[in-house]
Amino acid sequence: MYVIGDRKHGEVIVLTDPHDGEYRTRSVHRPGESFVLPESVGAKVELEVDSLLSE
């Protein structure tokens, strides 16, 4: 899994479910939103986009 904070475009991209060198699942989150990482992390982890994009 990758969590990418893209400050230039003001979004957080989460890539999951790798298969054959590619990620099959891509979700995009925008400022003001929060999201929970997939259960495969092993714990409930909720992140806020604003916190990830702040400098």
N, CA, C and O atoms as a CHARMM CRD file, in Angstrom:
* protein
*
  220
    1    1 MET  N      0.84600  -1.16000   0.00000 PROA 1      0.00000
    2    1 MET  CA     0.00000   0.00000   0.00000 PROA 1      0.00000
    3    1 MET  C      0.89800   1.23100   0.00000 PROA 1      0.00000
    4    1 MET  O      1.93900   1.27000   0.65600 PROA 1      0.00000
    5    2 TYR  N      0.46100   2.23500  -0.75700 PROA 2      0.00000
    6    2 TYR  CA     1.11700   3.53600  -0.76300 PROA 2      0.00000
    7    2 TYR  C      0.08000   4.59800  -0.44500 PROA 2      0.00000
    8    2 TYR  O     -1.05300   4.53800  -0.92200 PROA 2      0.00000
    9    3 VAL  N      0.48400   5.58400   0.37700 PROA 3      0.00000
   10    3 VAL  CA    -0.32500   6.77100   0.64100 PROA 3      0.00000
   11    3 VAL  C      0.51100   7.94300   0.14500 PROA 3      0.00000
   12    3 VAL  O      1.60100   8.19700   0.65900 PROA 3      0.00000
   13    4 ILE  N      0.00100   8.65500  -0.85500 PROA 4      0.00000
   14    4 ILE  CA     0.75900   9.72000  -1.50100 PROA 4      0.00000
   15    4 ILE  C      0.06400  11.05000  -1.24600 PROA 4      0.00000
   16    4 ILE  O     -1.09000  11.23700  -1.63200 PROA 4      0.00000
   17    5 GLY  N      0.76000  11.96500  -0.60400 PROA 5      0.00000
   18    5 GLY  CA     0.24700  13.32400  -0.40000 PROA 5      0.00000
   19    5 GLY  C      0.70700  14.20000  -1.55300 PROA 5      0.00000
   20    5 GLY  O      1.89100  14.52500  -1.65200 PROA 5      0.00000
   21    6 ASP  N     -0.19800  14.57700  -2.40800 PROA 6      0.00000
   22    6 ASP  CA     0.11700  15.39100  -3.58900 PROA 6      0.00000
   23    6 ASP  C     -0.28800  16.83600  -3.31000 PROA 6      0.00000
   24    6 ASP  O     -1.42500  17.23000  -3.56800 PROA 6      0.00000
   25    7 ARG  N      0.64000  17.61300  -2.78800 PROA 7      0.00000
   26    7 ARG  CA     0.34200  19.01700  -2.44500 PROA 7      0.00000
   27    7 ARG  C      0.07100  19.85700  -3.68200 PROA 7      0.00000
   28    7 ARG  O     -0.73800  20.78300  -3.63400 PROA 7      0.00000
   29    8 LYS  N      0.72500  19.55100  -4.77200 PROA 8      0.00000
   30    8 LYS  CA     0.53100  20.33100  -5.99800 PROA 8      0.00000
   31    8 LYS  C     -0.92600  20.27900  -6.46200 PROA 8      0.00000
   32    8 LYS  O     -1.47300  21.28800  -6.90700 PROA 8      0.00000
   33    9 HSD  N     -1.55100  19.10800  -6.35700 PROA 9      0.00000
   34    9 HSD  CA    -2.92700  18.94100  -6.81400 PROA 9      0.00000
   35    9 HSD  C     -3.93400  18.92300  -5.66000 PROA 9      0.00000
   36    9 HSD  O     -5.13500  18.78500  -5.88900 PROA 9      0.00000
   37   10 GLY  N     -3.45000  19.06100  -4.42000 PROA 10     0.00000
   38   10 GLY  CA    -4.32600  19.13500  -3.25600 PROA 10     0.00000
   39   10 GLY  C     -5.14800  17.88100  -3.03600 PROA 10     0.00000
   40   10 GLY  O     -6.36200  17.94500  -2.84300 PROA 10     0.00000
   41   11 GLU  N     -4.47000  16.72700  -3.06600 PROA 11     0.00000
   42   11 GLU  CA    -5.19100  15.47700  -2.85400 PROA 11     0.00000
   43   11 GLU  C     -4.25800  14.42500  -2.26400 PROA 11     0.00000
   44   11 GLU  O     -3.03400  14.53300  -2.34300 PROA 11     0.00000
   45   12 VAL  N     -4.86600  13.41800  -1.67800 PROA 12     0.00000
   46   12 VAL  CA    -4.12100  12.26300  -1.17400 PROA 12     0.00000
   47   12 VAL  C     -4.59500  11.05200  -1.96600 PROA 12     0.00000
   48   12 VAL  O     -5.79500  10.81700  -2.10700 PROA 12     0.00000
   49   13 ILE  N     -3.65400  10.30300  -2.47200 PROA 13     0.00000
   50   13 ILE  CA    -3.95200   9.12200  -3.28400 PROA 13     0.00000
   51   13 ILE  C     -3.52200   7.89400  -2.49000 PROA 13     0.00000
   52   13 ILE  O     -2.41800   7.84200  -1.94800 PROA 13     0.00000
   53   14 VAL  N     -4.40900   6.91100  -2.43100 PROA 14     0.00000
   54   14 VAL  CA    -4.09900   5.65800  -1.74600 PROA 14     0.00000
   55   14 VAL  C     -4.13500   4.54100  -2.78400 PROA 14     0.00000
   56   14 VAL  O     -5.14400   4.31900  -3.45200 PROA 14     0.00000
   57   15 LEU  N     -3.01300   3.84800  -2.90000 PROA 15     0.00000
   58   15 LEU  CA    -2.89400   2.72200  -3.83200 PROA 15     0.00000
   59   15 LEU  C     -2.81900   1.43200  -3.01600 PROA 15     0.00000
   60   15 LEU  O     -2.00000   1.31200  -2.10500 PROA 15     0.00000
   61   16 THR  N     -3.67800   0.47200  -3.34800 PROA 16     0.00000
   62   16 THR  CA    -3.69900  -0.79700  -2.62400 PROA 16     0.00000
   63   16 THR  C     -3.90200  -1.94900  -3.60400 PROA 16     0.00000
   64   16 THR  O     -4.09100  -1.74500  -4.80300 PROA 16     0.00000
   65   17 ASP  N     -3.85800  -3.13800  -3.07100 PROA 17     0.00000
   66   17 ASP  CA    -4.12800  -4.36100  -3.82200 PROA 17     0.00000
   67   17 ASP  C     -3.13300  -4.56700  -4.96300 PROA 17     0.00000
   68   17 ASP  O     -3.52900  -4.61800  -6.12700 PROA 17     0.00000
   69   18 PRO  N     -1.82400  -4.68500  -4.63300 PROA 18     0.00000
   70   18 PRO  CA    -0.82800  -4.88900  -5.69200 PROA 18     0.00000
   71   18 PRO  C     -0.96600  -6.26000  -6.34700 PROA 18     0.00000
   72   18 PRO  O     -1.24000  -7.26500  -5.69100 PROA 18     0.00000
   73   19 HSD  N     -0.76900  -6.26300  -7.64000 PROA 19     0.00000
   74   19 HSD  CA    -0.82800  -7.51300  -8.40200 PROA 19     0.00000
   75   19 HSD  C     -0.03800  -7.33900  -9.69800 PROA 19     0.00000
   76   19 HSD  O     -0.29900  -6.41700 -10.47100 PROA 19     0.00000
   77   20 ASP  N      0.91000  -8.21200  -9.92700 PROA 20     0.00000
   78   20 ASP  CA     1.73200  -8.17900 -11.15200 PROA 20     0.00000
   79   20 ASP  C      2.35900  -6.81000 -11.40200 PROA 20     0.00000
   80   20 ASP  O      2.35300  -6.31800 -12.53100 PROA 20     0.00000
   81   21 GLY  N      2.89400  -6.20100 -10.36100 PROA 21     0.00000
   82   21 GLY  CA     3.60600  -4.93400 -10.51000 PROA 21     0.00000
   83   21 GLY  C      2.72900  -3.70000 -10.62900 PROA 21     0.00000
   84   21 GLY  O      3.23900  -2.60600 -10.87200 PROA 21     0.00000
   85   22 GLU  N      1.42000  -3.85200 -10.46400 PROA 22     0.00000
   86   22 GLU  CA     0.49800  -2.70700 -10.53200 PROA 22     0.00000
   87   22 GLU  C     -0.43100  -2.72800  -9.32800 PROA 22     0.00000
   88   22 GLU  O     -0.62900  -3.76800  -8.70000 PROA 22     0.00000
   89   23 TYR  N     -0.99100  -1.58300  -9.01600 PROA 23     0.00000
   90   23 TYR  CA    -1.97700  -1.48800  -7.94300 PROA 23     0.00000
   91   23 TYR  C     -3.36500  -1.46500  -8.55700 PROA 23     0.00000
   92   23 TYR  O     -3.67400  -0.62500  -9.40100 PROA 23     0.00000
   93   24 ARG  N     -4.20100  -2.40800  -8.11700 PROA 24     0.00000
   94   24 ARG  CA    -5.53200  -2.54000  -8.71600 PROA 24     0.00000
   95   24 ARG  C     -6.55700  -1.58000  -8.12800 PROA 24     0.00000
   96   24 ARG  O     -7.60000  -1.33900  -8.73600 PROA 24     0.00000
   97   25 THR  N     -6.27100  -1.03200  -6.95000 PROA 25     0.00000
   98   25 THR  CA    -7.22500  -0.12200  -6.31700 PROA 25     0.00000
   99   25 THR  C     -6.56400   1.22600  -6.08500 PROA 25     0.00000
  100   25 THR  O     -5.46900   1.31000  -5.53000 PROA 25     0.00000
  101   26 ARG  N     -7.24300   2.27600  -6.51600 PROA 26     0.00000
  102   26 ARG  CA    -6.74400   3.64800  -6.36900 PROA 26     0.00000
  103   26 ARG  C     -7.90100   4.50100  -5.85300 PROA 26     0.00000
  104   26 ARG  O     -8.97100   4.54100  -6.46000 PROA 26     0.00000
  105   27 SER  N     -7.67900   5.18200  -4.72800 PROA 27     0.00000
  106   27 SER  CA    -8.70800   6.09200  -4.22700 PROA 27     0.00000
  107   27 SER  C     -8.09400   7.46300  -4.02300 PROA 27     0.00000
  108   27 SER  O     -6.93600   7.58400  -3.62300 PROA 27     0.00000
  109   28 VAL  N     -8.87200   8.48500  -4.29800 PROA 28     0.00000
  110   28 VAL  CA    -8.40900   9.86900  -4.19400 PROA 28     0.00000
  111   28 VAL  C     -9.24600  10.57600  -3.12900 PROA 28     0.00000
  112   28 VAL  O    -10.47200  10.47000  -3.11500 PROA 28     0.00000
  113   29 HSD  N     -8.56800  11.29200  -2.24600 PROA 29     0.00000
  114   29 HSD  CA    -9.23100  12.00200  -1.15100 PROA 29     0.00000
  115   29 HSD  C     -8.81500  13.47000  -1.19100 PROA 29     0.00000
  116   29 HSD  O     -7.65700  13.79400  -1.45500 PROA 29     0.00000
  117   30 ARG  N     -9.77000  14.34200  -0.92700 PROA 30     0.00000
  118   30 ARG  CA    -9.55400  15.78900  -1.05200 PROA 30     0.00000
  119   30 ARG  C     -9.60400  16.47200   0.31500 PROA 30     0.00000
  120   30 ARG  O    -10.10600  15.89800   1.28100 PROA 30     0.00000
  121   31 PRO  N     -9.08300  17.70200   0.39300 PROA 31     0.00000
  122   31 PRO  CA    -9.11600  18.43900   1.66300 PROA 31     0.00000
  123   31 PRO  C    -10.52600  18.46100   2.26800 PROA 31     0.00000
  124   31 PRO  O    -11.52900  18.56100   1.56100 PROA 31     0.00000
  125   32 GLY  N    -10.56100  18.36600   3.59200 PROA 32     0.00000
  126   32 GLY  CA   -11.82800  18.32500   4.30200 PROA 32     0.00000
  127   32 GLY  C    -12.32600  16.91000   4.52700 PROA 32     0.00000
  128   32 GLY  O    -13.26700  16.69200   5.29100 PROA 32     0.00000
  129   33 GLU  N    -11.70300  15.95400   3.87000 PROA 33     0.00000
  130   33 GLU  CA   -12.10500  14.55500   4.00600 PROA 33     0.00000
  131   33 GLU  C    -11.16600  13.81700   4.95400 PROA 33     0.00000
  132   33 GLU  O    -10.03300  14.23900   5.18600 PROA 33     0.00000
  133   34 SER  N    -11.65300  12.72400   5.48600 PROA 34     0.00000
  134   34 SER  CA   -10.80700  11.78000   6.20200 PROA 34     0.00000
  135   34 SER  C    -11.10200  10.40800   5.61100 PROA 34     0.00000
  136   34 SER  O    -12.12700  10.21300   4.95700 PROA 34     0.00000
  137   35 PHE  N    -10.20100   9.45900   5.84400 PROA 35     0.00000
  138   35 PHE  CA   -10.38300   8.11900   5.30100 PROA 35     0.00000
  139   35 PHE  C     -9.70300   7.12100   6.21400 PROA 35     0.00000
  140   35 PHE  O     -8.80500   7.46700   6.98200 PROA 35     0.00000
  141   36 VAL  N    -10.14000   5.88600   6.12000 PROA 36     0.00000
  142   36 VAL  CA    -9.58700   4.79700   6.91800 PROA 36     0.00000
  143   36 VAL  C     -8.75900   3.90400   5.99600 PROA 36     0.00000
  144   36 VAL  O     -9.20300   3.52300   4.91300 PROA 36     0.00000
  145   37 LEU  N     -7.55200   3.58000   6.44800 PROA 37     0.00000
  146   37 LEU  CA    -6.70400   2.68800   5.66400 PROA 37     0.00000
  147   37 LEU  C     -7.31200   1.29100   5.64500 PROA 37     0.00000
  148   37 LEU  O     -8.05600   0.93000   6.55600 PROA 37     0.00000
  149   38 PRO  N     -7.00400   0.50500   4.62300 PROA 38     0.00000
  150   38 PRO  CA    -7.55200  -0.84500   4.51500 PROA 38     0.00000
  151   38 PRO  C     -7.20900  -1.70700   5.73700 PROA 38     0.00000
  152   38 PRO  O     -6.20500  -1.47900   6.41100 PROA 38     0.00000
  153   39 GLU  N     -8.04900  -2.68200   6.00300 PROA 39     0.00000
  154   39 GLU  CA    -7.86400  -3.57700   7.15200 PROA 39     0.00000
  155   39 GLU  C     -6.54500  -4.32800   7.11000 PROA 39     0.00000
  156   39 GLU  O     -6.07800  -4.80500   8.14400 PROA 39     0.00000
  157   40 SER  N     -5.94000  -4.44200   5.94600 PROA 40     0.00000
  158   40 SER  CA    -4.67500  -5.16700   5.82400 PROA 40     0.00000
  159   40 SER  C     -3.55400  -4.52500   6.63600 PROA 40     0.00000
  160   40 SER  O     -2.51900  -5.15000   6.86400 PROA 40     0.00000
  161   41 VAL  N     -3.75300  -3.28500   7.07200 PROA 41     0.00000
  162   41 VAL  CA    -2.76300  -2.60500   7.91000 PROA 41     0.00000
  163   41 VAL  C     -2.66700  -3.29400   9.26600 PROA 41     0.00000
  164   41 VAL  O     -1.60800  -3.27200   9.89400 PROA 41     0.00000
  165   42 GLY  N     -3.75200  -3.90300   9.72500 PROA 42     0.00000
  166   42 GLY  CA    -3.73500  -4.62100  10.98600 PROA 42     0.00000
  167   42 GLY  C     -4.32800  -3.85500  12.15400 PROA 42     0.00000
  168   42 GLY  O     -4.41700  -4.38200  13.26300 PROA 42     0.00000
  169   43 ALA  N     -4.73300  -2.62200  11.91600 PROA 43     0.00000
  170   43 ALA  CA    -5.36400  -1.78600  12.93700 PROA 43     0.00000
  171   43 ALA  C     -6.20400  -0.73800  12.22400 PROA 43     0.00000
  172   43 ALA  O     -5.98100  -0.44600  11.05000 PROA 43     0.00000
  173   44 LYS  N     -7.16900  -0.17500  12.93900 PROA 44     0.00000
  174   44 LYS  CA    -7.96900   0.89400  12.33900 PROA 44     0.00000
  175   44 LYS  C     -7.15200   2.17800  12.37700 PROA 44     0.00000
  176   44 LYS  O     -6.84400   2.69600  13.45000 PROA 44     0.00000
  177   45 VAL  N     -6.80800   2.68200  11.21100 PROA 45     0.00000
  178   45 VAL  CA    -6.02000   3.90500  11.08500 PROA 45     0.00000
  179   45 VAL  C     -6.81900   4.88300  10.24400 PROA 45     0.00000
  180   45 VAL  O     -7.04300   4.65900   9.05500 PROA 45     0.00000
  181   46 GLU  N     -7.24900   5.97600  10.87600 PROA 46     0.00000
  182   46 GLU  CA    -7.99600   7.01300  10.16600 PROA 46     0.00000
  183   46 GLU  C     -7.09400   8.22700   9.98700 PROA 46     0.00000
  184   46 GLU  O     -6.45800   8.68600  10.93600 PROA 46     0.00000
  185   47 LEU  N     -7.04400   8.73700   8.77700 PROA 47     0.00000
  186   47 LEU  CA    -6.19100   9.87700   8.45800 PROA 47     0.00000
  187   47 LEU  C     -7.03600  11.02200   7.91200 PROA 47     0.00000
  188   47 LEU  O     -8.04400  10.80200   7.24200 PROA 47     0.00000
  189   48 GLU  N     -6.61200  12.23800   8.20700 PROA 48     0.00000
  190   48 GLU  CA    -7.26600  13.43100   7.67600 PROA 48     0.00000
  191   48 GLU  C     -6.40500  14.01100   6.56100 PROA 48     0.00000
  192   48 GLU  O     -5.20000  14.20200   6.72500 PROA 48     0.00000
  193   49 VAL  N     -7.03200  14.28600   5.43700 PROA 49     0.00000
  194   49 VAL  CA    -6.31100  14.81600   4.28800 PROA 49     0.00000
  195   49 VAL  C     -5.61400  16.12300   4.64500 PROA 49     0.00000
  196   49 VAL  O     -4.45500  16.32400   4.28300 PROA 49     0.00000
  197   50 ASP  N     -6.30400  17.01000   5.34800 PROA 50     0.00000
  198   50 ASP  CA    -5.70200  18.30000   5.70100 PROA 50     0.00000
  199   50 ASP  C     -4.40600  18.13700   6.48200 PROA 50     0.00000
  200   50 ASP  O     -3.45600  18.89100   6.27100 PROA 50     0.00000
  201   51 SER  N     -4.35700  17.15300   7.38800 PROA 51     0.00000
  202   51 SER  CA    -3.14500  16.91800   8.16200 PROA 51     0.00000
  203   51 SER  C     -2.00700  16.41500   7.29500 PROA 51     0.00000
  204   51 SER  O     -0.85200  16.78800   7.49800 PROA 51     0.00000
  205   52 LEU  N     -2.33200  15.57200   6.33300 PROA 52     0.00000
  206   52 LEU  CA    -1.29500  15.03100   5.46500 PROA 52     0.00000
  207   52 LEU  C     -0.75000  16.06300   4.48800 PROA 52     0.00000
  208   52 LEU  O      0.41400  15.99100   4.09100 PROA 52     0.00000
  209   53 LEU  N     -1.58300  17.02000   4.09900 PROA 53     0.00000
  210   53 LEU  CA    -1.14800  18.01000   3.11300 PROA 53     0.00000
  211   53 LEU  C     -0.56200  19.27700   3.73500 PROA 53     0.00000
  212   53 LEU  O      0.01200  20.10500   3.02800 PROA 53     0.00000
  213   54 SER  N     -0.70200  19.43100   5.05100 PROA 54     0.00000
  214   54 SER  CA    -0.17200  20.65200   5.68200 PROA 54     0.00000
  215   54 SER  C      1.34700  20.63800   5.64800 PROA 54     0.00000
  216   54 SER  O      1.97400  19.57900   5.67000 PROA 54     0.00000
  217   55 GLU  N      1.91700  21.81200   5.59500 PROA 55     0.00000
  218   55 GLU  CA     3.39200  21.91400   5.51100 PROA 55     0.00000
  219   55 GLU  C      4.00400  22.01000   6.85800 PROA 55     0.00000
  220   55 GLU  O      5.22600  22.10200   6.97600 PROA 55     0.00000
